[in-house]
């Protein structure tokens, strides 16, 4: 039994489990991979006008690359929150609309079953973050009370069970902020 739990938590060997943990940590802490680390040009980079949330001209849905990144970030943030039983960081990143609907305590309380089963769930979510999500239906934008809401549904084909998710983001100050979070392991 001990070997089984070790394999579930760490993967087939300690190296793969460690790599998965590092990947989740990098995403959760804001990986700087591929970014220019030229400190002499830091001011120029900060004043850049490029937008990471490039959208498709037709429907306003962000690019596939941006969608993959925001979905992975949300999943990694959720995994971190249940792993350490601290939802404060994720709550702070959420939209003001989310915060006006749920208190931080309500948010944390809602996912206590995940926290109780974190030894089984966290490795699955860690694996999910390293995968490309399978989106179905296609992401879309709906307008509600004059606000653009990005609707993203899909799954990660993780084993032994897939991770299905339903995330919604509201556009506030040209940034997509978490509005809805539904995660199921079925």
GROMACS elastic network, one bead per residue, 0.5 to 0.9 nm:
[ bonds ]
;  ai    aj funct       b0    kb
    1     4     6  0.50359   500
    1     5     6  0.62701   500
    1     6     6  0.85450   500
    2     5     6  0.52429   500
    2     6     6  0.61289   500
    2     7     6  0.86400   500
    3     7     6  0.61164   500
    3     8     6  0.86053   500
    4     7     6  0.51063   500
    4     8     6  0.61871   500
    4     9     6  0.86165   500
    5     8     6  0.50481   500
    5     9     6  0.60712   500
    5    10     6  0.83125   500
    5   119     6  0.84442   500
    5   120     6  0.83947   500
    6     9     6  0.52182   500
    6    10     6  0.56983   500
    6    11     6  0.74402   500
    6    12     6  0.85182   500
    6    13     6  0.86754   500
    6    14     6  0.87864   500
    7    10     6  0.52152   500
    7    12     6  0.53320   500
    7    13     6  0.69149   500
    7    14     6  0.84276   500
    7    17     6  0.86339   500
    8    11     6  0.54931   500
    8    12     6  0.77880   500
    8    17     6  0.89502   500
    8   119     6  0.84908   500
    8   120     6  0.71742   500
    8   123     6  0.69509   500
    8   124     6  0.85956   500
    9    17     6  0.69598   500
    9   119     6  0.67789   500
    9   120     6  0.71122   500
    9   122     6  0.79711   500
    9   123     6  0.55611   500
    9   124     6  0.86819   500
   10    13     6  0.62740   500
   10    14     6  0.54845   500
   10    15     6  0.78572   500
   10    16     6  0.67854   500
   10    18     6  0.69898   500
   10    20     6  0.85572   500
   10    21     6  0.89112   500
   10   123     6  0.75505   500
   11    14     6  0.67133   500
   11    15     6  0.80731   500
   11    16     6  0.57618   500
   11    18     6  0.86746   500
   11    20     6  0.87845   500
   11   123     6  0.81587   500
   12    15     6  0.83372   500
   12    16     6  0.68686   500
   12    17     6  0.77185   500
   13    16     6  0.58198   500
   13    17     6  0.67206   500
   13    18     6  0.88099   500
   14    17     6  0.52477   500
   14    18     6  0.60061   500
   14    19     6  0.85856   500
   15    18     6  0.50536   500
   15    19     6  0.60943   500
   15    20     6  0.86144   500
   16    19     6  0.50577   500
   16    20     6  0.61742   500
   16    21     6  0.85909   500
   17    20     6  0.51482   500
   17    21     6  0.61884   500
   17    22     6  0.86179   500
   17   123     6  0.81629   500
   17   126     6  0.89916   500
   18    21     6  0.50681   500
   18    22     6  0.61333   500
   18    23     6  0.86173   500
   19    22     6  0.50209   500
   19    23     6  0.61343   500
   19    24     6  0.86590   500
   20    23     6  0.50948   500
   20    24     6  0.62798   500
   20    25     6  0.85916   500
   20   123     6  0.82454   500
   20   126     6  0.60125   500
   20   127     6  0.64960   500
   20   129     6  0.85621   500
   20   130     6  0.74205   500
   21    24     6  0.52089   500
   21    25     6  0.61312   500
   21    26     6  0.86258   500
   21   123     6  0.84962   500
   21   126     6  0.67253   500
   21   127     6  0.89270   500
   22    26     6  0.60633   500
   22    27     6  0.86043   500
   23    26     6  0.51447   500
   23    27     6  0.62564   500
   23    28     6  0.85005   500
   23    31     6  0.88714   500
   23   126     6  0.79857   500
   23   129     6  0.79432   500
   23   130     6  0.71969   500
   24    27     6  0.52101   500
   24    28     6  0.59241   500
   24    29     6  0.83541   500
   24    72     6  0.89938   500
   24    73     6  0.87829   500
   24    76     6  0.57749   500
   24    77     6  0.85213   500
   24    79     6  0.82895   500
   24    80     6  0.80481   500
   24   126     6  0.60975   500
   24   127     6  0.87088   500
   24   129     6  0.67943   500
   24   130     6  0.79409   500
   25    28     6  0.50470   500
   25    29     6  0.58053   500
   25    30     6  0.82322   500
   25    31     6  0.83280   500
   25    76     6  0.79306   500
   25    80     6  0.82185   500
   26    29     6  0.52172   500
   26    30     6  0.58354   500
   26    32     6  0.82198   500
   26    33     6  0.89192   500
   27    30     6  0.51523   500
   27    31     6  0.53769   500
   27    69     6  0.88782   500
   27    72     6  0.75956   500
   27    73     6  0.60903   500
   27    76     6  0.65913   500
   27    77     6  0.82536   500
   27   129     6  0.85265   500
   28    31     6  0.76896   500
   28    73     6  0.63470   500
   28    74     6  0.85219   500
   28    75     6  0.89922   500
   28    76     6  0.56206   500
   28    77     6  0.56095   500
   28    80     6  0.73832   500
   29    77     6  0.89221   500
   30    73     6  0.86535   500
   31    34     6  0.88601   500
   31    35     6  0.89707   500
   32    35     6  0.55156   500
   32    36     6  0.83200   500
   32    37     6  0.83577   500
   33    36     6  0.86087   500
   34    37     6  0.88386   500
   36    39     6  0.85360   500
   36    41     6  0.89020   500
   36    42     6  0.87773   500
   36    45     6  0.83688   500
   37    40     6  0.88341   500
   37    41     6  0.84962   500
   37    42     6  0.78660   500
   38    41     6  0.55978   500
   38    42     6  0.64642   500
   39    43     6  0.83823   500
   40    43     6  0.77962   500
   40    44     6  0.87703   500
   41    44     6  0.52582   500
   41    45     6  0.63325   500
   41    46     6  0.87345   500
   42    45     6  0.51863   500
   42    46     6  0.61881   500
   42    47     6  0.87175   500
   43    46     6  0.51289   500
   43    47     6  0.62567   500
   43    48     6  0.86934   500
   44    47     6  0.52500   500
   44    48     6  0.62726   500
   45    48     6  0.51527   500
   45    49     6  0.88623   500
   46    49     6  0.86532   500
   48    51     6  0.85888   500
   50    53     6  0.89432   500
   50    54     6  0.84992   500
   51    54     6  0.58567   500
   52    66     6  0.68789   500
   53    61     6  0.89808   500
   53    62     6  0.56446   500
   53    63     6  0.69774   500
   53    65     6  0.88720   500
   53    66     6  0.58358   500
   53    67     6  0.83917   500
   53   174     6  0.84627   500
   53   175     6  0.77149   500
   53   176     6  0.83470   500
   54    60     6  0.87941   500
   54    61     6  0.84900   500
   54    62     6  0.55402   500
   54    63     6  0.57437   500
   54    66     6  0.73326   500
   55    58     6  0.84726   500
   55    59     6  0.79884   500
   55    60     6  0.53032   500
   55    61     6  0.53496   500
   55    63     6  0.52137   500
   55    64     6  0.89415   500
   55    66     6  0.86719   500
   56    59     6  0.61078   500
   56    60     6  0.54210   500
   56    61     6  0.56403   500
   56    62     6  0.60282   500
   56    63     6  0.61247   500
   57    60     6  0.59256   500
   57    61     6  0.81134   500
   58    61     6  0.80953   500
   59    62     6  0.88137   500
   59   140     6  0.76851   500
   59   141     6  0.72422   500
   60   140     6  0.82709   500
   60   141     6  0.69253   500
   61    64     6  0.87662   500
   61    67     6  0.86074   500
   61   139     6  0.69705   500
   61   140     6  0.61230   500
   61   141     6  0.62643   500
   61   150     6  0.71724   500
   62    65     6  0.81170   500
   62    66     6  0.60752   500
   62    67     6  0.62138   500
   62   139     6  0.88372   500
   62   150     6  0.86853   500
   63    66     6  0.52486   500
   63    67     6  0.61743   500
   63    68     6  0.86089   500
   64    67     6  0.50018   500
   64    68     6  0.60197   500
   64    69     6  0.85041   500
   65    68     6  0.51955   500
   65    69     6  0.62208   500
   65    70     6  0.87430   500
   66    69     6  0.50353   500
   66    70     6  0.61208   500
   66    71     6  0.84751   500
   67    70     6  0.52521   500
   67    71     6  0.59957   500
   67    72     6  0.84039   500
   67   139     6  0.86174   500
   67   152     6  0.84046   500
   68    71     6  0.52802   500
   68    72     6  0.60377   500
   68    73     6  0.85070   500
   68   132     6  0.69472   500
   68   133     6  0.70483   500
   69    72     6  0.51521   500
   69    73     6  0.60196   500
   69    74     6  0.85970   500
   70    74     6  0.61155   500
   70    75     6  0.85364   500
   70   176     6  0.86055   500
   71    74     6  0.51936   500
   71    75     6  0.61370   500
   71    76     6  0.85123   500
   71   129     6  0.84565   500
   71   133     6  0.79417   500
   71   152     6  0.82595   500
   71   167     6  0.78629   500
   72    75     6  0.50775   500
   72    76     6  0.59413   500
   72    77     6  0.84092   500
   72   128     6  0.80938   500
   72   129     6  0.52466   500
   72   130     6  0.78964   500
   72   131     6  0.85473   500
   72   132     6  0.85044   500
   72   133     6  0.83184   500
   73    76     6  0.50632   500
   73    77     6  0.59470   500
   73    78     6  0.84342   500
   73   129     6  0.79187   500
   74    77     6  0.50783   500
   74    78     6  0.60778   500
   74    79     6  0.85505   500
   74    90     6  0.82427   500
   74   167     6  0.84160   500
   74   178     6  0.81311   500
   74   181     6  0.86621   500
   75    78     6  0.50719   500
   75    79     6  0.61126   500
   75    80     6  0.85984   500
   75   125     6  0.70305   500
   75   126     6  0.84602   500
   75   128     6  0.78827   500
   75   129     6  0.64558   500
   75   165     6  0.87916   500
   75   183     6  0.87381   500
   76    80     6  0.60941   500
   76    81     6  0.85117   500
   76   125     6  0.73574   500
   76   126     6  0.71086   500
   76   128     6  0.87164   500
   76   129     6  0.62406   500
   77    80     6  0.51130   500
   77    81     6  0.61067   500
   77    82     6  0.87583   500
   77    87     6  0.86551   500
   77    89     6  0.80453   500
   77    90     6  0.60918   500
   78    81     6  0.50261   500
   78    82     6  0.63182   500
   78    83     6  0.84953   500
   78    87     6  0.78923   500
   78    90     6  0.71183   500
   78   125     6  0.85106   500
   79    82     6  0.53809   500
   79    83     6  0.60124   500
   79    84     6  0.87092   500
   79   118     6  0.86529   500
   79   121     6  0.82753   500
   79   122     6  0.58914   500
   79   123     6  0.87597   500
   79   125     6  0.60030   500
   79   126     6  0.70134   500
   80    83     6  0.50058   500
   80    84     6  0.62042   500
   80    85     6  0.80129   500
   80    86     6  0.79897   500
   80    87     6  0.83326   500
   80    90     6  0.89025   500
   80   122     6  0.81076   500
   81    84     6  0.55723   500
   81    85     6  0.54219   500
   81    88     6  0.79011   500
   81    89     6  0.78121   500
   81    90     6  0.70981   500
   81   108     6  0.86254   500
   81   115     6  0.84588   500
   82    86     6  0.67848   500
   82    87     6  0.73786   500
   82   108     6  0.86573   500
   82   111     6  0.76395   500
   82   112     6  0.80045   500
   82   114     6  0.64520   500
   82   116     6  0.85845   500
   82   118     6  0.64909   500
   82   121     6  0.88180   500
   82   122     6  0.75279   500
   83    86     6  0.79384   500
   83   114     6  0.89137   500
   83   115     6  0.66841   500
   83   118     6  0.60030   500
   83   119     6  0.81355   500
   83   121     6  0.88989   500
   83   122     6  0.64333   500
   84    87     6  0.83437   500
   84   115     6  0.82375   500
   85   108     6  0.77887   500
   85   112     6  0.83021   500
   85   115     6  0.62654   500
   86    89     6  0.74859   500
   86    90     6  0.85232   500
   86   108     6  0.74395   500
   87    90     6  0.54315   500
   87    91     6  0.59542   500
   87    92     6  0.86095   500
   87   104     6  0.71764   500
   87   105     6  0.85582   500
   87   107     6  0.74668   500
   87   108     6  0.58741   500
   88    92     6  0.60681   500
   88    93     6  0.87035   500
   88   104     6  0.67417   500
   88   108     6  0.84674   500
   89    92     6  0.51719   500
   89    93     6  0.64376   500
   89    94     6  0.88845   500
   90    93     6  0.52248   500
   90    94     6  0.64314   500
   91    94     6  0.52139   500
   91    95     6  0.83844   500
   91    98     6  0.84098   500
   91    99     6  0.73512   500
   91   103     6  0.86854   500
   91   104     6  0.63391   500
   91   107     6  0.78346   500
   91   178     6  0.88939   500
   92    95     6  0.80416   500
   92    96     6  0.89595   500
   92    99     6  0.83040   500
   92   104     6  0.87983   500
   93   177     6  0.70396   500
   93   178     6  0.73420   500
   94    97     6  0.81197   500
   94    98     6  0.62369   500
   94    99     6  0.69580   500
   94   169     6  0.87022   500
   94   177     6  0.54257   500
   94   179     6  0.66083   500
   94   180     6  0.89800   500
   95    98     6  0.51854   500
   95    99     6  0.64237   500
   95   100     6  0.86881   500
   95   169     6  0.78915   500
   95   170     6  0.70310   500
   95   171     6  0.86520   500
   95   172     6  0.76589   500
   95   176     6  0.82773   500
   95   178     6  0.53917   500
   95   179     6  0.58820   500
   96   100     6  0.60586   500
   96   101     6  0.86214   500
   96   172     6  0.88729   500
   96   177     6  0.84148   500
   96   178     6  0.89819   500
   96   179     6  0.84154   500
   97   100     6  0.51524   500
   97   101     6  0.63933   500
   97   102     6  0.88288   500
   97   170     6  0.82894   500
   97   178     6  0.87864   500
   97   179     6  0.66357   500
   98   101     6  0.51902   500
   98   102     6  0.61810   500
   98   103     6  0.86566   500
   98   177     6  0.89059   500
   98   178     6  0.71184   500
   98   179     6  0.51036   500
   98   180     6  0.72056   500
   99   102     6  0.52508   500
   99   103     6  0.61264   500
   99   104     6  0.75803   500
   99   179     6  0.86949   500
  100   103     6  0.72935   500
  102   105     6  0.79968   500
  102   106     6  0.59160   500
  102   107     6  0.61935   500
  103   106     6  0.51473   500
  103   107     6  0.62334   500
  103   108     6  0.86418   500
  104   107     6  0.50345   500
  104   108     6  0.61479   500
  104   109     6  0.84944   500
  105   108     6  0.51031   500
  105   109     6  0.59391   500
  105   110     6  0.84961   500
  106   109     6  0.50013   500
  106   110     6  0.60202   500
  106   111     6  0.88963   500
  107   110     6  0.53329   500
  107   111     6  0.69719   500
  108   111     6  0.56475   500
  108   112     6  0.65931   500
  109   112     6  0.52656   500
  109   113     6  0.85812   500
  110   113     6  0.78076   500
  110   114     6  0.89279   500
  111   114     6  0.53451   500
  111   115     6  0.65626   500
  111   116     6  0.89122   500
  112   116     6  0.61153   500
  112   117     6  0.86088   500
  113   116     6  0.50839   500
  113   117     6  0.63379   500
  113   118     6  0.84852   500
  114   117     6  0.51548   500
  114   118     6  0.57726   500
  114   121     6  0.69198   500
  114   122     6  0.87075   500
  115   119     6  0.84804   500
  115   121     6  0.84274   500
  115   122     6  0.89423   500
  116   119     6  0.80801   500
  117   120     6  0.57285   500
  117   121     6  0.60893   500
  117   122     6  0.82992   500
  118   122     6  0.51676   500
  118   123     6  0.81725   500
  119   122     6  0.59429   500
  119   123     6  0.71815   500
  120   123     6  0.62944   500
  120   124     6  0.70873   500
  121   124     6  0.52934   500
  121   125     6  0.62805   500
  121   126     6  0.86292   500
  121   185     6  0.81554   500
  122   125     6  0.51074   500
  122   126     6  0.59897   500
  122   127     6  0.85854   500
  123   127     6  0.61814   500
  123   128     6  0.85634   500
  124   127     6  0.51756   500
  124   128     6  0.62157   500
  124   129     6  0.88857   500
  124   158     6  0.65783   500
  124   159     6  0.73449   500
  124   160     6  0.82442   500
  124   161     6  0.80915   500
  124   162     6  0.83620   500
  124   163     6  0.77753   500
  124   185     6  0.88496   500
  125   129     6  0.63475   500
  125   130     6  0.89875   500
  125   156     6  0.89329   500
  125   158     6  0.83348   500
  125   163     6  0.73722   500
  126   129     6  0.54153   500
  126   130     6  0.70082   500
  127   130     6  0.54658   500
  127   131     6  0.68328   500
  127   156     6  0.88505   500
  127   158     6  0.69378   500
  127   159     6  0.89211   500
  128   131     6  0.52173   500
  128   132     6  0.78487   500
  128   133     6  0.78644   500
  128   155     6  0.88128   500
  128   156     6  0.56390   500
  128   157     6  0.76091   500
  128   158     6  0.62108   500
  128   162     6  0.85713   500
  128   163     6  0.72523   500
  129   132     6  0.77502   500
  129   133     6  0.84937   500
  129   156     6  0.83864   500
  131   156     6  0.68586   500
  131   157     6  0.82263   500
  131   158     6  0.85059   500
  132   156     6  0.70880   500
  132   157     6  0.89680   500
  133   154     6  0.65967   500
  133   155     6  0.57495   500
  133   156     6  0.50250   500
  133   157     6  0.78558   500
  134   153     6  0.85121   500
  134   154     6  0.53797   500
  134   155     6  0.53099   500
  134   156     6  0.61255   500
  134   157     6  0.77560   500
  135   138     6  0.59795   500
  135   139     6  0.71725   500
  135   152     6  0.71694   500
  135   153     6  0.57617   500
  135   155     6  0.65574   500
  135   156     6  0.88104   500
  136   139     6  0.75226   500
  136   152     6  0.80548   500
  136   153     6  0.58311   500
  136   154     6  0.50718   500
  136   155     6  0.80159   500
  137   140     6  0.84421   500
  137   152     6  0.79520   500
  137   153     6  0.65736   500
  137   154     6  0.73243   500
  138   151     6  0.87871   500
  138   152     6  0.74245   500
  138   153     6  0.77730   500
  138   154     6  0.87733   500
  139   150     6  0.70782   500
  139   151     6  0.56067   500
  139   153     6  0.69669   500
  140   149     6  0.81936   500
  140   150     6  0.58364   500
  140   151     6  0.53458   500
  140   152     6  0.69876   500
  141   148     6  0.62806   500
  141   149     6  0.53965   500
  141   151     6  0.61133   500
  142   147     6  0.81643   500
  142   148     6  0.58997   500
  142   149     6  0.52554   500
  142   150     6  0.66734   500
  142   151     6  0.74841   500
  143   146     6  0.59043   500
  143   147     6  0.53535   500
  143   149     6  0.59919   500
  143   150     6  0.88961   500
  144   147     6  0.52648   500
  144   148     6  0.67027   500
  144   149     6  0.71466   500
  145   148     6  0.86428   500
  147   170     6  0.69309   500
  147   171     6  0.68841   500
  147   172     6  0.83926   500
  148   169     6  0.84306   500
  148   170     6  0.59276   500
  148   171     6  0.56957   500
  148   172     6  0.87007   500
  149   168     6  0.65970   500
  149   169     6  0.55825   500
  149   171     6  0.64413   500
  149   176     6  0.84604   500
  149   179     6  0.83556   500
  150   167     6  0.82127   500
  150   168     6  0.54879   500
  150   169     6  0.50499   500
  150   170     6  0.62755   500
  150   171     6  0.78038   500
  150   176     6  0.78747   500
  151   166     6  0.76397   500
  151   167     6  0.62747   500
  151   169     6  0.67729   500
  151   170     6  0.89886   500
  152   165     6  0.80895   500
  152   166     6  0.59452   500
  152   167     6  0.52632   500
  152   168     6  0.60903   500
  152   169     6  0.83679   500
  153   164     6  0.77400   500
  153   165     6  0.57379   500
  153   167     6  0.62952   500
  153   168     6  0.84534   500
  154   163     6  0.84925   500
  154   164     6  0.57854   500
  154   165     6  0.55963   500
  154   166     6  0.66929   500
  154   167     6  0.89261   500
  155   158     6  0.85956   500
  155   162     6  0.65444   500
  155   163     6  0.53556   500
  155   165     6  0.58672   500
  155   166     6  0.86634   500
  156   162     6  0.56320   500
  156   163     6  0.51132   500
  156   164     6  0.64261   500
  156   165     6  0.83459   500
  157   160     6  0.89522   500
  157   161     6  0.74411   500
  157   163     6  0.67405   500
  157   164     6  0.85621   500
  158   161     6  0.57038   500
  158   163     6  0.64586   500
  159   162     6  0.61526   500
  159   163     6  0.89191   500
  161   185     6  0.61241   500
  161   186     6  0.57835   500
  162   184     6  0.83038   500
  162   185     6  0.58894   500
  162   186     6  0.61534   500
  163   183     6  0.69517   500
  163   184     6  0.58232   500
  163   186     6  0.68810   500
  164   182     6  0.81728   500
  164   183     6  0.58243   500
  164   184     6  0.51808   500
  164   185     6  0.62783   500
  164   186     6  0.74308   500
  165   181     6  0.75217   500
  165   182     6  0.55136   500
  165   184     6  0.63217   500
  165   185     6  0.87900   500
  166   180     6  0.74601   500
  166   181     6  0.61170   500
  166   183     6  0.65649   500
  166   184     6  0.88890   500
  167   178     6  0.74292   500
  167   179     6  0.74773   500
  167   180     6  0.53518   500
  167   182     6  0.63671   500
  167   183     6  0.83982   500
  168   177     6  0.83542   500
  168   178     6  0.61559   500
  168   179     6  0.52392   500
  168   181     6  0.68452   500
  169   176     6  0.54197   500
  169   177     6  0.50053   500
  169   180     6  0.68207   500
  170   175     6  0.80390   500
  170   176     6  0.54439   500
  170   177     6  0.53365   500
  170   178     6  0.64981   500
  170   179     6  0.59593   500
  171   174     6  0.59589   500
  171   175     6  0.53909   500
  171   177     6  0.62577   500
  172   175     6  0.53038   500
  172   176     6  0.62860   500
  172   177     6  0.67603   500
  173   176     6  0.83081   500
  176   179     6  0.89905   500
  178   181     6  0.74489   500
